[in-house]
Protein backbone atom coordinates (compact mmCIF):
# COMPACT_ATOMS: atom_id res chain seq x y z
CA UNK A 1 0.00 0.00 0.00
CA UNK A 2 1.25 3.45 -0.90
CA UNK A 3 1.19 6.22 1.63
CA UNK A 4 -1.44 8.86 1.08
CA UNK A 5 -0.57 10.95 -1.96
CA UNK A 6 -2.15 14.42 -1.99
CA UNK A 7 -4.28 15.48 -4.93
CA UNK A 8 -3.55 18.87 -6.44
CA UNK A 9 -6.15 20.74 -8.47
CA UNK A 10 -5.22 24.24 -9.53
CA UNK A 11 -6.55 26.79 -11.98
CA UNK A 12 -4.66 27.25 -15.20
CA UNK A 13 -2.52 25.05 -17.39
CA UNK A 14 0.35 22.93 -16.14
CA UNK A 15 3.64 23.06 -18.05
CA UNK A 16 4.15 19.42 -18.98
CA UNK A 17 2.18 19.41 -22.25
CA UNK A 18 3.34 22.75 -23.57
CA UNK A 19 -0.32 23.36 -24.32
CA UNK A 20 -0.87 26.68 -26.09
CA UNK A 21 -4.23 28.46 -26.01
CA UNK A 22 -5.02 31.22 -28.49
CA UNK A 23 -8.38 32.99 -28.72
CA UNK A 24 -9.23 34.88 -31.89
CA UNK A 25 -12.44 35.85 -33.67
CA UNK A 26 -14.82 33.68 -31.61
CA UNK A 27 -12.41 30.74 -31.76
CA UNK A 28 -10.37 29.11 -29.02
CA UNK A 29 -7.43 27.20 -30.51
CA UNK A 30 -5.54 24.70 -28.38
CA UNK A 31 -2.27 23.26 -29.67
CA UNK A 32 -0.10 20.59 -28.08
CA UNK A 33 3.63 20.35 -28.67
CA UNK A 34 3.17 16.96 -30.36
CA UNK A 35 0.24 14.96 -31.81
CA UNK A 36 -2.05 13.34 -29.25
CA UNK A 37 -4.32 10.33 -29.70
CA UNK A 38 -7.94 11.51 -29.44
CA UNK A 39 -11.43 10.18 -28.97
CA UNK A 40 -13.92 12.92 -29.80
CA UNK A 41 -17.64 13.51 -30.34
CA UNK A 42 -17.04 16.88 -31.99
CA UNK A 43 -18.05 18.03 -35.46
CA UNK A 44 -14.48 17.87 -36.73
CA UNK A 45 -12.31 14.90 -35.89
CA UNK A 46 -15.23 12.80 -34.69
CA UNK A 47 -14.30 9.32 -33.54
CA UNK A 48 -10.65 8.32 -33.22
CA UNK A 49 -7.87 10.49 -34.59
CA UNK A 50 -4.41 11.86 -33.89
CA UNK A 51 -3.76 15.61 -33.89
CA UNK A 52 -2.05 18.51 -32.18
CA UNK A 53 -4.77 21.06 -33.02
CA UNK A 54 -8.07 21.46 -31.17
CA UNK A 55 -10.78 24.11 -31.59
CA UNK A 56 -13.72 25.28 -29.53
CA UNK A 57 -15.72 27.69 -31.68
CA UNK A 58 -18.31 30.17 -30.45
CA UNK A 59 -21.48 30.48 -32.54
CA UNK A 60 -24.53 32.60 -31.80
CA UNK A 61 -27.70 30.97 -30.54
CA UNK A 62 -29.40 31.50 -33.90
CA UNK A 63 -26.69 29.55 -35.78
CA UNK A 64 -28.32 27.17 -38.25
CA UNK A 65 -26.63 25.23 -41.02
CA UNK A 66 -27.57 22.13 -42.99
CA UNK A 67 -23.91 21.20 -43.46
CA UNK A 68 -22.09 22.27 -40.29
CA UNK A 69 -18.97 20.18 -40.90
CA UNK A 70 -18.34 21.76 -44.29
CA UNK A 71 -19.19 25.21 -42.91
CA UNK A 72 -16.77 24.72 -40.00
CA UNK A 73 -13.95 23.73 -42.35
CA UNK A 74 -14.67 26.71 -44.59
CA UNK A 75 -14.63 28.98 -41.55
CA UNK A 76 -11.16 27.77 -40.58
CA UNK A 77 -9.84 27.79 -44.14
CA UNK A 78 -11.03 31.36 -44.71
CA UNK A 79 -8.94 32.39 -41.69
CA UNK A 80 -5.89 30.49 -42.98
CA UNK A 81 -6.04 28.05 -40.08
CA UNK A 82 -5.45 24.30 -40.14
CA UNK A 83 -8.74 22.59 -40.99
CA UNK A 84 -7.75 19.01 -41.89
CA UNK A 85 -6.90 16.45 -39.24
CA UNK A 86 -8.16 18.58 -36.36
CA UNK A 87 -10.71 18.30 -33.57
CA UNK A 88 -13.42 20.96 -33.61
CA UNK A 89 -16.33 21.57 -31.22
CA UNK A 90 -18.95 24.34 -31.20
CA UNK A 91 -20.54 26.23 -28.34
CA UNK A 92 -22.95 29.12 -27.74
CA UNK A 93 -21.14 29.89 -24.48
CA UNK A 94 -18.84 32.95 -24.65
CA UNK A 95 -15.27 31.69 -24.76
CA UNK A 96 -14.18 34.14 -22.08
CA UNK A 97 -16.17 31.97 -19.66
CA UNK A 98 -13.97 28.93 -20.22
CA UNK A 99 -12.74 27.09 -17.13
CA UNK A 100 -9.20 25.71 -17.02
CA UNK A 101 -7.85 23.37 -14.38
CA UNK A 102 -4.85 21.09 -13.90
CA UNK A 103 -5.16 17.91 -11.84
CA UNK A 104 -2.09 16.20 -10.38
CA UNK A 105 -1.95 12.93 -8.44
CA UNK A 106 1.21 10.87 -8.09
CA UNK A 107 2.46 10.55 -11.70
CA UNK A 108 -0.85 11.53 -13.30
CA UNK A 109 -1.50 14.97 -14.76
CA UNK A 110 -4.67 16.05 -16.59
CA UNK A 111 -5.59 19.43 -18.02
CA UNK A 112 -9.26 20.25 -18.58
CA UNK A 113 -10.67 23.04 -20.72
CA UNK A 114 -14.44 23.32 -20.25
CA UNK A 115 -17.14 25.71 -21.42
CA UNK A 116 -20.60 25.27 -19.93
CA UNK A 117 -24.06 26.69 -20.37
CA UNK A 118 -27.43 25.11 -19.66
CA UNK A 119 -29.86 27.21 -21.67
CA UNK A 120 -30.94 24.02 -23.47
CA UNK A 121 -30.79 21.64 -20.50
CA UNK A 122 -32.42 18.27 -21.12
CA UNK A 123 -33.43 15.27 -19.03
CA UNK A 124 -32.65 12.45 -21.45
CA UNK A 125 -34.46 9.95 -19.20
CA UNK A 126 -37.78 11.79 -19.30
CA UNK A 127 -40.83 9.87 -20.47
CA UNK A 128 -41.80 12.89 -22.53
CA UNK A 129 -40.32 13.71 -25.93
CA UNK A 130 -38.27 16.84 -25.35
CA UNK A 131 -38.36 19.33 -28.25
CA UNK A 132 -35.00 20.54 -29.52
CA UNK A 133 -34.13 24.00 -28.24
CA UNK A 134 -31.80 26.54 -29.85
CA UNK A 135 -31.28 28.47 -26.64
CA UNK A 136 -27.62 29.04 -25.79
CA UNK A 137 -26.10 26.13 -23.95
CA UNK A 138 -23.72 23.23 -24.50
CA UNK A 139 -21.20 21.68 -22.15
CA UNK A 140 -17.97 21.14 -24.08
CA UNK A 141 -15.18 19.29 -22.32
CA UNK A 142 -11.57 18.84 -23.45
CA UNK A 143 -9.20 16.64 -21.45
CA UNK A 144 -5.45 16.46 -22.13
CA UNK A 145 -3.74 13.55 -20.37
CA UNK A 146 -0.01 13.01 -19.92
CA UNK A 147 0.14 9.24 -20.27
CA UNK A 148 -0.71 6.19 -22.35
CA UNK A 149 -4.36 5.08 -22.42
CA UNK A 150 -5.79 1.78 -23.62
CA UNK A 151 -8.92 1.84 -25.77
CA UNK A 152 -10.91 0.81 -22.71
CA UNK A 153 -9.48 3.69 -20.69
CA UNK A 154 -10.41 6.23 -23.39
CA UNK A 155 -14.02 5.02 -23.32
CA UNK A 156 -14.12 4.89 -19.53
CA UNK A 157 -13.03 8.55 -19.40
CA UNK A 158 -16.19 9.35 -21.38
CA UNK A 159 -18.22 7.44 -18.80
CA UNK A 160 -16.51 9.15 -15.84
CA UNK A 161 -16.99 12.61 -17.34
CA UNK A 162 -20.66 11.95 -18.11
CA UNK A 163 -21.40 10.54 -14.66
CA UNK A 164 -19.73 13.53 -13.00
CA UNK A 165 -21.52 15.99 -15.28
CA UNK A 166 -24.94 14.51 -14.51
CA UNK A 167 -24.32 14.36 -10.76
CA UNK A 168 -23.05 17.96 -10.68
CA UNK A 169 -26.02 19.25 -12.64
CA UNK A 170 -28.27 17.52 -10.13
CA UNK A 171 -26.41 19.08 -7.21
CA UNK A 172 -26.84 22.49 -8.85
CA UNK A 173 -30.56 21.80 -9.40
CA UNK A 174 -30.31 22.35 -13.16
CA UNK A 175 -33.67 21.39 -14.66
CA UNK A 176 -35.11 20.51 -18.02
CA UNK A 177 -37.50 23.44 -18.67
CA UNK A 178 -39.93 21.19 -20.55
CA UNK A 179 -40.33 18.56 -17.83
CA UNK A 180 -39.09 20.36 -14.70
CA UNK A 181 -37.05 17.26 -13.90
CA UNK A 182 -33.33 17.31 -13.11
CA UNK A 183 -31.33 17.69 -16.32
CA UNK A 184 -28.79 15.08 -17.33
CA UNK A 185 -26.97 17.43 -19.72
CA UNK A 186 -27.77 19.71 -22.64
CA UNK A 187 -28.93 18.74 -26.10
CA UNK A 188 -25.57 19.51 -27.73
CA UNK A 189 -22.86 18.40 -25.27
CA UNK A 190 -19.53 17.27 -26.71
CA UNK A 191 -16.29 15.84 -25.37
CA UNK A 192 -12.72 15.32 -26.51
CA UNK A 193 -10.24 13.09 -24.68
CA UNK A 194 -6.64 13.47 -25.84
CA UNK A 195 -3.67 11.50 -24.53
CA UNK A 196 0.04 11.82 -25.20
CA UNK A 197 0.38 8.02 -25.47
CA UNK A 198 3.75 8.11 -23.76
CA UNK A 199 4.85 7.55 -20.19
CA UNK A 200 2.75 5.86 -17.52
CA UNK A 201 0.20 3.33 -18.85
CA UNK A 202 -3.46 3.54 -17.86
CA UNK A 203 -5.35 0.39 -18.77
CA UNK A 204 -8.55 1.55 -17.06
CA UNK A 205 -10.29 4.77 -16.05
CA UNK A 206 -13.20 3.53 -13.97
CA UNK A 207 -14.49 4.97 -10.71
CA UNK A 208 -11.87 3.12 -8.65
CA UNK A 209 -8.91 4.49 -10.63
CA UNK A 210 -6.94 7.70 -10.20
CA UNK A 211 -7.61 8.60 -13.84
CA UNK A 212 -11.38 8.19 -13.59
CA UNK A 213 -11.56 10.04 -10.29
CA UNK A 214 -9.35 12.82 -11.64
CA UNK A 215 -11.60 13.35 -14.64
CA UNK A 216 -14.66 13.41 -12.38
CA UNK A 217 -13.14 15.92 -9.98
CA UNK A 218 -12.22 18.24 -12.86
CA UNK A 219 -15.76 18.09 -14.25
CA UNK A 220 -17.30 18.77 -10.87
CA UNK A 221 -15.16 21.78 -9.97
CA UNK A 222 -15.37 23.23 -13.50
CA UNK A 223 -19.14 22.99 -13.81
CA UNK A 224 -19.57 24.36 -10.32
CA UNK A 225 -17.38 27.35 -11.24
CA UNK A 226 -19.15 27.91 -14.55
CA UNK A 227 -22.76 27.47 -13.47
CA UNK A 228 -23.27 28.10 -9.77
CA UNK A 229 -23.91 31.83 -10.14
CA UNK A 230 -26.15 31.35 -13.19
CA UNK A 231 -28.60 28.70 -12.04
CA UNK A 232 -31.47 29.00 -9.59
CA UNK A 233 -31.20 26.99 -6.44
VEXDREN-2710 file (C-alpha; in Angstrom, 1 decimal):
% VEXDREN-2710
k/r/px/py/pz
1/UNK/0.0/0.0/0.0
2/UNK/1.3/3.4/-0.9
3/UNK/1.2/6.2/1.6
4/UNK/-1.4/8.9/1.1
5/UNK/-0.6/11.0/-2.0
6/UNK/-2.1/14.4/-2.0
7/UNK/-4.3/15.5/-4.9
8/UNK/-3.5/18.9/-6.4
9/UNK/-6.2/20.7/-8.5
10/UNK/-5.2/24.2/-9.5
11/UNK/-6.6/26.8/-12.0
12/UNK/-4.7/27.2/-15.2
13/UNK/-2.5/25.0/-17.4
14/UNK/0.4/22.9/-16.1
15/UNK/3.6/23.1/-18.0
16/UNK/4.1/19.4/-19.0
17/UNK/2.2/19.4/-22.3
18/UNK/3.3/22.7/-23.6
19/UNK/-0.3/23.4/-24.3
20/UNK/-0.9/26.7/-26.1
21/UNK/-4.2/28.5/-26.0
22/UNK/-5.0/31.2/-28.5
23/UNK/-8.4/33.0/-28.7
24/UNK/-9.2/34.9/-31.9
25/UNK/-12.4/35.9/-33.7
26/UNK/-14.8/33.7/-31.6
27/UNK/-12.4/30.7/-31.8
28/UNK/-10.4/29.1/-29.0
29/UNK/-7.4/27.2/-30.5
30/UNK/-5.5/24.7/-28.4
31/UNK/-2.3/23.3/-29.7
32/UNK/-0.1/20.6/-28.1
33/UNK/3.6/20.3/-28.7
34/UNK/3.2/17.0/-30.4
35/UNK/0.2/15.0/-31.8
36/UNK/-2.1/13.3/-29.3
37/UNK/-4.3/10.3/-29.7
38/UNK/-7.9/11.5/-29.4
39/UNK/-11.4/10.2/-29.0
40/UNK/-13.9/12.9/-29.8
41/UNK/-17.6/13.5/-30.3
42/UNK/-17.0/16.9/-32.0
43/UNK/-18.1/18.0/-35.5
44/UNK/-14.5/17.9/-36.7
45/UNK/-12.3/14.9/-35.9
46/UNK/-15.2/12.8/-34.7
47/UNK/-14.3/9.3/-33.5
48/UNK/-10.7/8.3/-33.2
49/UNK/-7.9/10.5/-34.6
50/UNK/-4.4/11.9/-33.9
51/UNK/-3.8/15.6/-33.9
52/UNK/-2.1/18.5/-32.2
53/UNK/-4.8/21.1/-33.0
54/UNK/-8.1/21.5/-31.2
55/UNK/-10.8/24.1/-31.6
56/UNK/-13.7/25.3/-29.5
57/UNK/-15.7/27.7/-31.7
58/UNK/-18.3/30.2/-30.4
59/UNK/-21.5/30.5/-32.5
60/UNK/-24.5/32.6/-31.8
61/UNK/-27.7/31.0/-30.5
62/UNK/-29.4/31.5/-33.9
63/UNK/-26.7/29.5/-35.8
64/UNK/-28.3/27.2/-38.3
65/UNK/-26.6/25.2/-41.0
66/UNK/-27.6/22.1/-43.0
67/UNK/-23.9/21.2/-43.5
68/UNK/-22.1/22.3/-40.3
69/UNK/-19.0/20.2/-40.9
70/UNK/-18.3/21.8/-44.3
71/UNK/-19.2/25.2/-42.9
72/UNK/-16.8/24.7/-40.0
73/UNK/-13.9/23.7/-42.4
74/UNK/-14.7/26.7/-44.6
75/UNK/-14.6/29.0/-41.5
76/UNK/-11.2/27.8/-40.6
77/UNK/-9.8/27.8/-44.1
78/UNK/-11.0/31.4/-44.7
79/UNK/-8.9/32.4/-41.7
80/UNK/-5.9/30.5/-43.0
81/UNK/-6.0/28.0/-40.1
82/UNK/-5.5/24.3/-40.1
83/UNK/-8.7/22.6/-41.0
84/UNK/-7.7/19.0/-41.9
85/UNK/-6.9/16.4/-39.2
86/UNK/-8.2/18.6/-36.4
87/UNK/-10.7/18.3/-33.6
88/UNK/-13.4/21.0/-33.6
89/UNK/-16.3/21.6/-31.2
90/UNK/-18.9/24.3/-31.2
91/UNK/-20.5/26.2/-28.3
92/UNK/-22.9/29.1/-27.7
93/UNK/-21.1/29.9/-24.5
94/UNK/-18.8/32.9/-24.6
95/UNK/-15.3/31.7/-24.8
96/UNK/-14.2/34.1/-22.1
97/UNK/-16.2/32.0/-19.7
98/UNK/-14.0/28.9/-20.2
99/UNK/-12.7/27.1/-17.1
100/UNK/-9.2/25.7/-17.0
101/UNK/-7.8/23.4/-14.4
102/UNK/-4.8/21.1/-13.9
103/UNK/-5.2/17.9/-11.8
104/UNK/-2.1/16.2/-10.4
105/UNK/-2.0/12.9/-8.4
106/UNK/1.2/10.9/-8.1
107/UNK/2.5/10.6/-11.7
108/UNK/-0.9/11.5/-13.3
109/UNK/-1.5/15.0/-14.8
110/UNK/-4.7/16.0/-16.6
111/UNK/-5.6/19.4/-18.0
112/UNK/-9.3/20.3/-18.6
113/UNK/-10.7/23.0/-20.7
114/UNK/-14.4/23.3/-20.3
115/UNK/-17.1/25.7/-21.4
116/UNK/-20.6/25.3/-19.9
117/UNK/-24.1/26.7/-20.4
118/UNK/-27.4/25.1/-19.7
119/UNK/-29.9/27.2/-21.7
120/UNK/-30.9/24.0/-23.5
121/UNK/-30.8/21.6/-20.5
122/UNK/-32.4/18.3/-21.1
123/UNK/-33.4/15.3/-19.0
124/UNK/-32.7/12.5/-21.5
125/UNK/-34.5/10.0/-19.2
126/UNK/-37.8/11.8/-19.3
127/UNK/-40.8/9.9/-20.5
128/UNK/-41.8/12.9/-22.5
129/UNK/-40.3/13.7/-25.9
130/UNK/-38.3/16.8/-25.4
131/UNK/-38.4/19.3/-28.2
132/UNK/-35.0/20.5/-29.5
133/UNK/-34.1/24.0/-28.2
134/UNK/-31.8/26.5/-29.8
135/UNK/-31.3/28.5/-26.6
136/UNK/-27.6/29.0/-25.8
137/UNK/-26.1/26.1/-23.9
138/UNK/-23.7/23.2/-24.5
139/UNK/-21.2/21.7/-22.2
140/UNK/-18.0/21.1/-24.1
141/UNK/-15.2/19.3/-22.3
142/UNK/-11.6/18.8/-23.4
143/UNK/-9.2/16.6/-21.5
144/UNK/-5.4/16.5/-22.1
145/UNK/-3.7/13.6/-20.4
146/UNK/0.0/13.0/-19.9
147/UNK/0.1/9.2/-20.3
148/UNK/-0.7/6.2/-22.4
149/UNK/-4.4/5.1/-22.4
150/UNK/-5.8/1.8/-23.6
151/UNK/-8.9/1.8/-25.8
152/UNK/-10.9/0.8/-22.7
153/UNK/-9.5/3.7/-20.7
154/UNK/-10.4/6.2/-23.4
155/UNK/-14.0/5.0/-23.3
156/UNK/-14.1/4.9/-19.5
157/UNK/-13.0/8.5/-19.4
158/UNK/-16.2/9.3/-21.4
159/UNK/-18.2/7.4/-18.8
160/UNK/-16.5/9.1/-15.8
161/UNK/-17.0/12.6/-17.3
162/UNK/-20.7/12.0/-18.1
163/UNK/-21.4/10.5/-14.7
164/UNK/-19.7/13.5/-13.0
165/UNK/-21.5/16.0/-15.3
166/UNK/-24.9/14.5/-14.5
167/UNK/-24.3/14.4/-10.8
168/UNK/-23.0/18.0/-10.7
169/UNK/-26.0/19.3/-12.6
170/UNK/-28.3/17.5/-10.1
171/UNK/-26.4/19.1/-7.2
172/UNK/-26.8/22.5/-8.8
173/UNK/-30.6/21.8/-9.4
174/UNK/-30.3/22.4/-13.2
175/UNK/-33.7/21.4/-14.7
176/UNK/-35.1/20.5/-18.0
177/UNK/-37.5/23.4/-18.7
178/UNK/-39.9/21.2/-20.6
179/UNK/-40.3/18.6/-17.8
180/UNK/-39.1/20.4/-14.7
181/UNK/-37.0/17.3/-13.9
182/UNK/-33.3/17.3/-13.1
183/UNK/-31.3/17.7/-16.3
184/UNK/-28.8/15.1/-17.3
185/UNK/-27.0/17.4/-19.7
186/UNK/-27.8/19.7/-22.6
187/UNK/-28.9/18.7/-26.1
188/UNK/-25.6/19.5/-27.7
189/UNK/-22.9/18.4/-25.3
190/UNK/-19.5/17.3/-26.7
191/UNK/-16.3/15.8/-25.4
192/UNK/-12.7/15.3/-26.5
193/UNK/-10.2/13.1/-24.7
194/UNK/-6.6/13.5/-25.8
195/UNK/-3.7/11.5/-24.5
196/UNK/0.0/11.8/-25.2
197/UNK/0.4/8.0/-25.5
198/UNK/3.8/8.1/-23.8
199/UNK/4.8/7.6/-20.2
200/UNK/2.7/5.9/-17.5
201/UNK/0.2/3.3/-18.9
202/UNK/-3.5/3.5/-17.9
203/UNK/-5.4/0.4/-18.8
204/UNK/-8.5/1.5/-17.1
205/UNK/-10.3/4.8/-16.1
206/UNK/-13.2/3.5/-14.0
207/UNK/-14.5/5.0/-10.7
208/UNK/-11.9/3.1/-8.6
209/UNK/-8.9/4.5/-10.6
210/UNK/-6.9/7.7/-10.2
211/UNK/-7.6/8.6/-13.8
212/UNK/-11.4/8.2/-13.6
213/UNK/-11.6/10.0/-10.3
214/UNK/-9.3/12.8/-11.6
215/UNK/-11.6/13.4/-14.6
216/UNK/-14.7/13.4/-12.4
217/UNK/-13.1/15.9/-10.0
218/UNK/-12.2/18.2/-12.9
219/UNK/-15.8/18.1/-14.3
220/UNK/-17.3/18.8/-10.9
221/UNK/-15.2/21.8/-10.0
222/UNK/-15.4/23.2/-13.5
223/UNK/-19.1/23.0/-13.8
224/UNK/-19.6/24.4/-10.3
225/UNK/-17.4/27.3/-11.2
226/UNK/-19.2/27.9/-14.5
227/UNK/-22.8/27.5/-13.5
228/UNK/-23.3/28.1/-9.8
229/UNK/-23.9/31.8/-10.1
230/UNK/-26.1/31.3/-13.2
231/UNK/-28.6/28.7/-12.0
232/UNK/-31.5/29.0/-9.6
233/UNK/-31.2/27.0/-6.4
END
